[in-house]
Amino acid sequence: MLLTVLYNRPSSSYCVVRLIPEEDAKAKAQLEQANKALSRELEEVKSTLSQTEETLKAVEEQKTIYHDQIIKTSNTLMSSVKGLLAVLKKVRMCLLCIC
């Protein structure tokens, strides 16, 4: 019996594995077990990916909130500094008038 296993290679080559008929059932069982294990692992990876995507979305939303807050704080600070500079200018003018 021939079991042909195709590999996705650029050269389109394939590998042929010859199995002795007595080993067919054993090989099939091993392949089924490997397939089940890989399927479970794939489901775990999909679940982890989904959780990671949700976490990333939450982090990006939080980043946007922080960014907006920094902009608001910066604008408030700039307004305060401009106000202080205006007051200092007036104080300076008053001091110059007194002297």
C-alpha positions as CSV (number, residue, x, y, z in Angstrom):
1,M,0.0,0.0,0.0
2,L,1.2,3.5,-0.7
3,L,0.4,6.5,1.4
4,T,1.2,9.7,-0.5
5,V,2.0,12.7,1.6
6,L,2.0,16.0,-0.3
7,Y,4.1,18.8,1.0
8,N,3.6,22.4,0.0
9,R,7.0,23.0,-1.5
10,P,7.9,25.5,-4.2
11,S,9.3,22.7,-6.3
12,S,5.9,20.8,-6.1
13,S,7.7,17.7,-5.1
14,Y,6.1,15.1,-2.8
15,C,7.2,12.3,-0.6
16,V,5.9,8.8,-0.9
17,V,5.8,6.7,2.3
18,R,5.4,2.9,1.9
19,L,3.5,1.1,4.6
20,I,3.4,-2.6,5.2
21,P,-0.3,-3.7,5.3
22,E,-0.1,-4.9,8.9
23,E,1.0,-1.5,10.0
24,D,-1.8,0.3,8.2
25,A,-4.2,0.3,11.2
26,K,-1.4,1.3,13.6
27,A,-0.3,4.1,11.3
28,K,-3.9,5.3,10.8
29,A,-4.5,5.3,14.6
30,Q,-1.3,7.3,15.1
31,L,-2.3,9.8,12.4
32,E,-5.8,10.1,13.9
33,Q,-4.3,10.7,17.4
34,A,-1.8,13.3,16.0
35,N,-4.7,15.0,14.1
36,K,-6.8,15.2,17.3
37,A,-3.9,16.6,19.3
38,L,-3.2,19.1,16.6
39,S,-6.8,20.0,16.4
40,R,-6.9,20.6,20.2
41,E,-3.8,22.7,20.0
42,L,-5.2,24.7,17.1
43,E,-8.4,25.4,19.1
44,E,-6.2,26.6,22.1
45,V,-4.2,28.8,19.8
46,K,-7.4,30.3,18.3
47,S,-8.7,30.9,21.8
48,T,-5.5,32.6,22.9
49,L,-5.5,34.7,19.7
50,S,-9.0,35.8,20.3
51,Q,-8.1,36.8,23.9
52,T,-5.0,38.6,22.7
53,E,-7.1,40.5,20.1
54,E,-9.6,41.6,22.8
55,T,-6.7,42.7,25.1
56,L,-5.1,44.6,22.2
57,K,-8.4,46.4,21.5
58,A,-8.8,47.3,25.1
59,V,-5.2,48.6,25.3
60,E,-5.6,50.6,22.2
61,E,-8.8,52.2,23.6
62,Q,-7.0,53.0,26.8
63,K,-4.1,54.5,24.9
64,T,-6.5,56.8,23.0
65,I,-8.1,57.9,26.3
66,Y,-4.6,58.6,27.8
67,H,-3.6,60.5,24.6
68,D,-6.7,62.6,24.7
69,Q,-6.2,63.4,28.4
70,I,-2.6,64.4,27.8
71,I,-3.7,66.8,25.0
72,K,-6.4,68.3,27.3
73,T,-3.9,68.7,30.2
74,S,-1.3,70.2,27.9
75,N,-3.8,72.7,26.5
76,T,-4.9,73.6,30.0
77,L,-1.2,74.0,31.1
78,M,-0.5,76.2,28.1
79,S,-3.5,78.4,28.9
80,S,-2.3,78.7,32.5
81,V,1.2,79.7,31.5
82,K,-0.1,82.3,29.0
83,G,-2.3,83.7,31.8
84,L,0.7,83.8,34.2
85,L,2.8,85.5,31.6
86,A,0.1,88.2,31.0
87,V,-0.1,88.8,34.8
88,L,3.7,89.0,35.1
89,K,3.8,91.5,32.2
90,K,1.2,93.7,34.0
91,V,3.1,93.5,37.2
92,R,6.3,94.5,35.5
93,M,4.6,97.4,33.9
94,C,3.3,98.5,37.2
95,L,6.7,98.2,38.8
96,L,8.2,100.3,36.1
97,C,5.6,103.0,36.6
98,I,6.3,103.1,40.3
99,C,10.0,103.5,39.9
